[in-house]
Amino acid sequence: MAETGNNPKHFCGIINRIPDEVIQTIVDKLSLVDAVRIGSISRRWKDLWKYISIIKFGPEWASSTGKDIIPSLNQFISQHRGQKIKEFCVEVTYKPEMSSFVDSWILFAIGKHVEELHIDFSVNDGDPCHQLVPHVFNCKSLTSLRLTFCDLKLPASIQLQSLKEVHFHRIELPENAILTLTSRTPVLKYLFLSDCNRTKDLCIHVSPDCCLTLLVISDSSSVFNQGTRMVLNAPSVPNLTFDGYLLRSEYQIENITECSSVRFLGDVMFEACREVGLDIPFNDYQSLKFENLLQQLLLGCQKADSVHLSNLYIQVPILL
């Protein structure tokens, strides 16, 4: 028995008897680097990475392989044979000369009926953001969309009937972008807006007919035009969360009539303080300004059934 158990041919025989669907499930739970590596186990597994449905290219790929992300991703796309992609994630520093490559990556994912599309760019000072191809907003299979540092121009036609979750980070949103998006996404449940419109007013007008259950607004970046305003009109959203600094000159809540729960978390602000070793990053003037802005928000939320304030939101006005 021992000899049989240690026999490589016996081991390979066991592997070869594993059903294809089980093997594919195993491969999909691995990182792309490991999915390529396991091809050495048996001939049958050699090309399994070409059918992987969860695709992530970012710092982990670069550090694990020592290879640049852009040529690696282009090569991967040319060899991928799968019919469907569950998750497609790219995290890279964007440069204008990459524009055509990025378009081809996104179109590749859409052509494979992607369900979760995450484009996480960082941008060097002075470089423009990537203008997203309009095809994204007509991807019927898309359930989750996460965008960072992209130029968002919504097309006249939007067909996102499966979209349930949207994260926009450091996106300069056109004035009616949220109204347009929420009026054409019939099953959208979660909307996260993080450091959006750092240079202009942030207008969050949510369609009264949408199914949105949670709206999270976070302003945490130090690179903000503090003369900007936030205007919120979300009559049908039951749960609203504010996180981070109150950096703008004014916070105006026009309509949240159906909102039952409002939360002021301060998690982002607390983390920023911890990283630089400060308890609260405010002087007397900033503390008074913060208190006035918080009062603006609380006044707009007075009809909510419950309002939760984290300790930090309470401490900022009274400790200085």
KAURSUL-V811090 format. One record per backbone hydrogen bond with DSSP energy under -0.5 kcal/mol. CO is the residue of the C=O (numbers start at 1). NH is the residue of the N-H. E is the energy in kcal/mol with one decimal. If there is no record, write none. Layout:
co = [CO,CO]
nh = [NH,NH]
e = [E,E]
//
This chain:
co = [1,2,4,6,7,8,9,10,11,12,13,14,15,19,20,21,22,23,24,25,26,27,31,32,33,34,36,37,38,42,42,43,45,47,48,49,50,50,53,53,53,54,55,57,58,58,59,60,61,62,68,69,70,71,72,73,74,75,76,76,85,86,87,88,89,90,92,92,94,95,96,98,99,100,101,102,103,104,105,106,107,108,109,109,110,112,115,115,116,116,117,117,118,118,119,119,120,122,124,130,130,133,134,135,136,137,138,139,143,143,144,145,146,147,148,149,150,151,151,156,160,164,164,165,166,167,167,168,169,171,171,174,176,177,178,179,180,181,184,185,189,189,190,191,192,192,193,193,194,198,201,202,202,203,204,204,207,212,213,214,215,216,217,218,218,219,222,224,225,228,228,229,230,231,232,232,233,234,235,236,238,238,239,240,241,242,243,245,250,251,252,252,255,256,260,261,262,263,263,264,266,267,268,269,270,271,272,273,273,274,280,283,284,285,286,287,288,289,290,291,292,293,294,295,296,297,299,301,306,308,310,310,311,312,313,314,315,316]
nh = [5,6,7,8,11,12,13,14,15,16,17,17,18,23,24,25,26,27,28,29,29,30,35,36,37,38,39,40,41,45,46,46,48,50,51,52,81,82,55,86,87,56,89,91,61,62,63,64,65,66,72,73,74,75,76,77,78,79,79,80,115,116,55,118,57,120,94,122,124,98,99,102,103,104,105,106,107,108,109,110,111,112,112,114,113,85,143,144,88,118,119,146,90,120,121,148,92,94,127,132,151,136,137,138,139,159,140,142,164,165,117,167,119,169,121,130,152,132,153,158,163,189,190,145,192,147,169,194,149,173,197,177,180,181,182,183,184,184,160,188,213,214,166,216,168,194,195,218,170,225,203,204,231,205,206,233,210,238,239,191,241,193,243,195,220,245,224,226,228,249,250,202,252,204,254,255,206,237,258,238,260,261,215,263,217,265,219,247,230,253,232,254,234,259,306,240,308,242,265,310,270,271,272,273,274,275,276,277,278,277,282,287,288,289,290,291,292,293,294,295,296,297,298,299,300,301,302,304,262,264,313,314,315,316,317,318,319,320]
e = [-2.3,-1.7,-0.9,-0.5,-2.1,-2.6,-2.0,-1.9,-2.0,-2.4,-0.9,-0.8,-1.5,-2.1,-2.5,-1.6,-2.2,-2.5,-2.2,-0.8,-0.9,-1.5,-2.5,-1.9,-1.8,-2.2,-1.2,-1.8,-2.0,-0.8,-0.6,-1.2,-1.4,-1.5,-2.2,-1.1,-3.4,-1.4,-0.6,-2.0,-2.0,-0.5,-3.0,-2.6,-0.6,-1.8,-2.8,-2.1,-2.2,-2.1,-1.3,-3.0,-2.4,-2.1,-2.4,-2.5,-1.6,-0.9,-1.0,-1.3,-1.1,-1.7,-3.2,-2.7,-2.6,-3.1,-0.6,-1.4,-0.6,-2.6,-1.8,-2.5,-2.2,-1.9,-2.2,-2.4,-2.6,-2.0,-2.1,-2.5,-2.5,-1.0,-0.6,-1.6,-1.9,-1.8,-3.6,-2.1,-2.8,-0.5,-0.5,-2.6,-2.3,-0.6,-0.7,-2.1,-1.6,-3.0,-2.2,-0.7,-3.8,-1.6,-1.5,-1.8,-1.2,-2.6,-1.0,-1.3,-2.7,-1.7,-2.6,-2.8,-2.9,-2.8,-1.2,-1.0,-0.8,-1.9,-0.7,-0.5,-1.2,-2.4,-2.2,-2.3,-2.7,-2.6,-0.5,-3.0,-1.8,-1.1,-1.6,-1.7,-2.6,-2.7,-2.8,-1.4,-0.5,-1.2,-0.9,-1.6,-2.4,-1.9,-2.2,-2.6,-2.8,-0.5,-0.5,-2.9,-2.8,-3.0,-0.7,-0.7,-2.6,-0.8,-0.7,-3.0,-1.5,-0.5,-0.6,-2.2,-2.6,-3.0,-2.4,-3.5,-0.5,-1.7,-1.4,-1.0,-1.8,-2.6,-0.9,-3.0,-3.3,-3.2,-3.0,-1.1,-3.1,-1.2,-1.5,-0.6,-2.0,-2.0,-2.1,-2.5,-2.9,-2.4,-1.6,-0.8,-2.2,-0.6,-2.9,-0.7,-2.6,-1.9,-1.8,-2.6,-3.0,-3.1,-0.6,-2.7,-2.7,-2.3,-2.1,-2.1,-2.5,-2.1,-1.1,-0.5,-2.6,-0.9,-1.4,-2.6,-2.2,-2.3,-2.7,-2.3,-2.2,-2.4,-2.5,-2.0,-1.8,-2.1,-2.7,-2.5,-1.7,-1.0,-1.0,-1.9,-2.2,-3.2,-0.5,-1.1,-2.6,-2.2,-0.6,-0.9,-2.5,-0.6]
//
